[in-house]
């Protein structure tokens, strides 16, 4: 008799295993957290980068630098959105 290993000849699972009792399905909050976590910091880096390039030409805009810092700090707001 040939032994059946876990890999060879195993049928692919037709259904996924039932979720544990404490697990919750993904909700609209998950994409919101991702957008809040990665969107503003990336925009902040772009704004600060453009402010640096403009300042090389002599146009120093403190408001642009401040906006960039605020956008980067806004990335921490993702921690305020409840998790799963």
Secondary structure, DSSP 8 states (H G I E B T S, - for coil): -----SSTT----SS-----TT-----HHHHHHHHHHHHHHHHHHHHHHHHHHHHHTT---HHHHHHHHHHHHHGGGGGGS---
